[in-house]
Amino acid sequence: MQAQWIALLVAIAVDVLATVAERQPFSAAIHHWEYTLAVALAIIALAVLATGFLRSPRLSSRASLLAALGGIVTGVAFVAAELLAGPPQRVNAAPGQAVQLAHSSSITLAFPAVQSSSLGPDVPVAMIALSTPRGQTALKPGDSIRIHSFVVRCDDWPAAYVTATSSAGQPETVTQPTGVAFVSPVLQFPSLDSDGLPLDSFAVPALHRQVDLKYYPGLPSRGIDIPFVQLQIKEENGAALFEGVAVSGHPLTRAGMTLLFSLGRYPIASVAGSPDPLLYAAGCIVTVIGLGGFVVASLRRQEVASVA
């Protein structure tokens, strides 16, 4: 009887944890390796207990067997999601690129190309094309889709198209040494400062300049209701030459060059692991059936005991 109770409690605990992961896949709190290890150990324990229940013809043992099998199925779905997708992470891609998700040969994300006119305060945010064996889906900001153990979500995020010209009016190449694409004029602000505001940087190699930026959606305390970037222009691996701000569409001439920013929003994709919906549902249903059977068996045993 003690083994049956253990199997029921372990199966219920696994189902509860998987339910949280299913309902909130982008909550970082659920994606800890300790949980994955605990569920993996629970699967082993349930498998051992289930082997013992097979030898007993009692209804309570059969019910406990079902509950254990349900916990195993749900646990496998949880562990697979953590190993394949894991905690929430942003998909790194430059505009115009098509990226295949890690650990998945069937999910591809195509990001829209960007021109200077594609970004602006009033320009609608483009969509990401998601391709699977079932076809192609257009993801707009706010959309999310579940594909087996993966959950893909689309959000809009600050972006900037930057052009640089020398003091002689010569167009200069903008590079991003730490970015996804080395030569790209599109800044996607992949990092966050301690205050939660997005950060990015770029270089103008021909002029030996490096620029660090911080994006502000506005500054209501100062009466500013339009986005702007705070920037620092430095010599390449050298001292700072200028610190100030720039707004969209207004050229900034400093440190021997002119910078022009088009500030707007660009779609980004994030992926997180979540138990496969079919496996999760099947495991929970089998666990509930086993739990119900165990309750019925316990009630019958009590009736027999009272009659005797």
PEZIRA-V124385 format. One line per field, one symbol per residue. ss: DSSP state (A for helix, B for strand, O for the rest). phi: phi as a letter, one per 30 degrees, with the letter a starting at -180 (. if undefined). psi: psi as a letter, one per 40 degrees, with the letter a starting at -180 (. if undefined). A space follows every 50 residues. Layout:
ss->???
phi->???
psi->???
This chain:
ss->OAAAAAAAAAAAAAAAAAAAAAAOOOOAAAOOAAAAAAAAAAAAAAAAAA AAAOOOOOAAAAAAAAAAAAAAAAAAAAAAAAAAOOOOBBOOOOOOOBBB OOOOOOOBBBOOOOOAAAOOOOOOOOOBBBBBOOBBBBBOOOOBBBBOOB BBBBBBBBBBBBBBBBOOOOBBOOBOOOOOOOBOOBBOOOBBOOOOOBBB BBBBAAAOBBBBBBBBOOBAAAOBOOOBBBBBBBBOOOOBBBBBBBBOOO OBBBOOBBBBBBBBBBBBBBBBBOOOAAAAAAAAAAAAAAAAAAAAAAAA AAAAAAAO
phi->.ddddddddddddddddddddddbdcddddccdddddddddddddddddd dddddcddddddddddddddddddddddddddddcideadddaceidcbc ddibcccbcccddbceddclecddddcccccbedkcbcccejdbbcbhcc bcbcbcbebbccbbbddciddbdcbbecddcdcadccchdcbddciddba aabbedchbbbcbbccdlbedciccbdaccbbcbdehbddcababbcdic dbcahiaccbcccabbdbcbbbdaeeeddddddddddddddddddddddd dddddddd
psi->dddddddddddddddddddddddgdehddegidddddddddddddddddd ddddeheidddddddddddddddddddddddddddaihihhhiiheihhh iieheehhhhiiihideeiidehihiihhhhieeaihhhiheiiihgbei hhihiiiiihhhihiieeehhihhigdeidhdhhehhegeiiideeiiii iiigddefihhhihhheigddeeheiiihhihhiihfaihdihaiiiheh ihhifeihhhhhhaiihihiiiiihhdddddddddddddddddddddddd ddddddd.
